Amino acid sequence: MAEQILDRIKQVVGPNGWLEQASDIEPYEIETRGLYRGKTALVVRPRSTEEVAAVVRLCAEAGLSIVPQGGNTGLCGGGVPSGDGRNIVLALGRMNKVRAIDPANFTITGEAGVVLADIQRIAAENDRLFPLSLGAEGSCQIGGNLSTNAGGVQVLRYGNTRELTLGLEVVLADGRIWNGLRTLRKDNTGYDLKQLFVGAEGTLGIITAATLRLFPKPRETVTALLALPDFDAVMQLFAEARAVTGDQLTAFELIERTGLDMALKHVNGITDPLNQPYEIYALVEVSTASPHGDAAAPLEELLEAALEAGTVVDGTIAASAAQRDAFWRIREGIVEGQRFEGGSIKHDIAVPVASVADFLKRAIAAVTERQPGIRPVAFGHCGDGNIHFNLSQPVGADKDAFLARWEEFNNIVHGIVAEFNGTISAEHGVGRLKRDELTHYKAPLELELMARVKKALDPRDIMNPGKVIAEVAFNALKAE
Ligand SMILES: Cc1cc2nc3c(=O)[nH]c(=O)nc-3n(C[C@H](O)[C@H](O)[C@H](O)COP(=O)(O)OP(=O)(O)OC[C@H]3O[C@@H](n4cnc5c(N)ncnc54)[C@H](O)[C@@H]3O)c2cc1C
């Protein structure tokens, strides 16, 4: 039966639409960091929504699971199959057409497999901005961005993918196509169904296309790298930056010494940004789309006042595009640098913006008390409360022994996150990595509602099963 279904799927997508040689399908079976390695019967690469729908109908008929996959940059095992091989991977990469761009309506409609950097480029060519911007933008796809509600460096000004989405086209678990590709800013006709699929990590349906919001293209962008005395000053500066620059603050990133030192040591082309080393920095970016606007003046005003008040102790405003790129390379080099410093236990959390400084102080003290010599590397989008709180092993410690304590340190950090009413996943999603842990941090009613939505849209559980929703969440429904 399974063989027959696979043959029929192959016929639907044609000779270039599938892979089954072990060496061809292996990259689709492995999560980037190698934390998860699964098995699949077939990698299916459709070219159109109709092909996706026909494939889903066949899978529904046979009860075969479907694992949607975009650029496979997610780091929580959401896009890779489980171990039993009774599934297909549905790779959206060949559905990579931009169907329409409407500069007058400030919208772009693209298929799920369009790479994020291509959407940005096409928007820019039309004098528009698609503001979603993140480290993986050269390989992640818009369908994956939608399915993980990606954020990135400009969330504080433009919002997450959720806020950037006006309409979706989705293939449902029974193979029907829902065309919700609307271009409206306002539509008060009941439930906002598209939002169910954003952030669902492929557990409710296959996103095949999206209509996204565009913005006026910035005419001027000014970037500063500032040194600050402590975490309280960082968040004080953030509040002042919002006030002084009005709506022009575009990015506000935290960088601290431990991460910077790792980047300086291991990543080519990174230099210490100021004349002397400091413990804490903020990368601040202001931009204006107005031809009469001035992004430099408010940033200079902010810097002057902050230096006088002691919120900032040193800093520089990028004098050229090359210097601006150099600042951003530091921010991006932290992740790479950390890889060479042994085991790293990761936390991708968010707390309310007003609690960022207190969270950092509490969490650093708690992990250092548990393991003297541990090296917390905190960095990220503190302007929207989303911090990467990674813990590098003590110098010279045994890597495996350190990584074996992953859960122990997760419990400490996530416990503090919960006290601040934060979230244990603010970027990569839940996938398999945080599926069970989520049950400790979400109210039973919320878990039950999620399970009910899943049951309603995918009653046979063929859409990316085993991801996001833990088995225990379905228990409340079992008696019915
Ligand atoms: C270097 C780096 C930097 C990053 N920085 C940020 C950041 O600053 N902010 C942030 O929020 N995130 C960040 N991320 C996470 C990033 O947002 C996700 O990795 C990305 O959005 C996933 O896109 P993808 O195409 O690779 O999806 P995949 O990894 O292939 O899939 C992700 C999930 O979506 C599902 N999926 C994929 N396509 C579809 C579809 N068409 N329909 C239904 N389900 C689908 C998959 O099944 C899986 O569950 C970063 C990741 C990396 C590697």
The ligand as a MOL file (V3000), in Angstrom:
LIG
                    3D

  0  0  0     0  0            999 V3000
M  V30 BEGIN CTAB
M  V30 COUNTS 53 58 0 0 0
M  V30 BEGIN ATOM
M  V30 1 C 21.6480 32.1330 11.9400 0
M  V30 2 C 20.1920 32.2180 12.3290 0
M  V30 3 C 19.6980 33.4100 12.8340 0
M  V30 4 C 18.3600 33.4950 13.2080 0
M  V30 5 N 17.9040 34.6590 13.7350 0
M  V30 6 C 16.6220 34.7570 14.0840 0
M  V30 7 C 16.1050 35.9750 14.6040 0
M  V30 8 O 16.8300 36.9480 14.7520 0
M  V30 9 N 14.7940 36.0220 14.9330 0
M  V30 10 C 13.9600 34.9500 14.7620 0
M  V30 11 O 12.7650 35.0370 15.0810 0
M  V30 12 N 14.4210 33.7830 14.2910 0
M  V30 13 C 15.7230 33.6670 13.9570 0
M  V30 14 N 16.1820 32.4900 13.4710 0
M  V30 15 C 15.2430 31.3800 13.2890 0
M  V30 16 C 14.5960 31.5430 11.9050 0
M  V30 17 O 13.5200 32.4320 12.0250 0
M  V30 18 C 14.0850 30.2090 11.3920 0
M  V30 19 O 15.1760 29.3240 11.3220 0
M  V30 20 C 13.4580 30.3710 10.0040 0
M  V30 21 O 12.4110 31.2990 10.0040 0
M  V30 22 C 12.9200 29.0290 9.5110 0
M  V30 23 O 12.7610 29.0980 8.1070 0
M  V30 24 P 13.1170 27.8130 7.2100 0
M  V30 25 O 12.6540 28.0980 5.8410 0
M  V30 26 O 14.5320 27.4280 7.3630 0
M  V30 27 O 12.1700 26.7270 7.8750 0
M  V30 28 P 12.5010 25.2450 8.3300 0
M  V30 29 O 13.6120 25.2380 9.3160 0
M  V30 30 O 12.6470 24.3850 7.1500 0
M  V30 31 O 11.1360 24.8740 9.0630 0
M  V30 32 C 10.7550 25.4810 10.2760 0
M  V30 33 C 9.3820 24.9470 10.7010 0
M  V30 34 O 8.3810 25.4000 9.7990 0
M  V30 35 C 7.7370 24.3060 9.1330 0
M  V30 36 N 7.5460 24.7340 7.7460 0
M  V30 37 C 8.4880 25.1350 6.8570 0
M  V30 38 N 7.9070 25.5290 5.7090 0
M  V30 39 C 6.5690 25.3610 5.8730 0
M  V30 40 C 5.4320 25.5970 5.0440 0
M  V30 41 N 5.5530 26.0920 3.8260 0
M  V30 42 N 4.1970 25.3040 5.5420 0
M  V30 43 C 4.0460 24.8190 6.7880 0
M  V30 44 N 5.0880 24.5640 7.6090 0
M  V30 45 C 6.3310 24.8580 7.1670 0
M  V30 46 C 8.6680 23.1270 9.3120 0
M  V30 47 O 7.9520 21.8990 9.3120 0
M  V30 48 C 9.2880 23.4260 10.6620 0
M  V30 49 O 8.4360 22.9940 11.6870 0
M  V30 50 C 17.5050 32.3610 13.0710 0
M  V30 51 C 18.0070 31.1740 12.5530 0
M  V30 52 C 19.3320 31.0780 12.1960 0
M  V30 53 C 19.8520 29.7780 11.6620 0
M  V30 END ATOM
M  V30 BEGIN BOND
M  V30 1 1 1 2
M  V30 2 1 2 3
M  V30 3 2 2 52
M  V30 4 2 3 4
M  V30 5 1 4 5
M  V30 6 1 4 50
M  V30 7 2 5 6
M  V30 8 1 6 7
M  V30 9 1 6 13
M  V30 10 2 7 8
M  V30 11 1 7 9
M  V30 12 1 9 10
M  V30 13 2 10 11
M  V30 14 1 10 12
M  V30 15 2 12 13
M  V30 16 1 13 14
M  V30 17 1 14 15
M  V30 18 1 14 50
M  V30 19 1 15 16
M  V30 20 1 16 17
M  V30 21 1 16 18
M  V30 22 1 18 19
M  V30 23 1 18 20
M  V30 24 1 20 21
M  V30 25 1 20 22
M  V30 26 1 22 23
M  V30 27 1 23 24
M  V30 28 2 24 25
M  V30 29 1 24 26
M  V30 30 1 24 27
M  V30 31 1 27 28
M  V30 32 2 28 29
M  V30 33 1 28 30
M  V30 34 1 28 31
M  V30 35 1 31 32
M  V30 36 1 32 33
M  V30 37 1 33 34
M  V30 38 1 33 48
M  V30 39 1 34 35
M  V30 40 1 35 36
M  V30 41 1 35 46
M  V30 42 1 36 37
M  V30 43 1 36 45
M  V30 44 2 37 38
M  V30 45 1 38 39
M  V30 46 1 39 40
M  V30 47 2 39 45
M  V30 48 1 40 41
M  V30 49 2 40 42
M  V30 50 1 42 43
M  V30 51 2 43 44
M  V30 52 1 44 45
M  V30 53 1 46 47
M  V30 54 1 46 48
M  V30 55 1 48 49
M  V30 56 2 50 51
M  V30 57 1 51 52
M  V30 58 1 52 53
M  V30 END BOND
M  V30 END CTAB
M  END
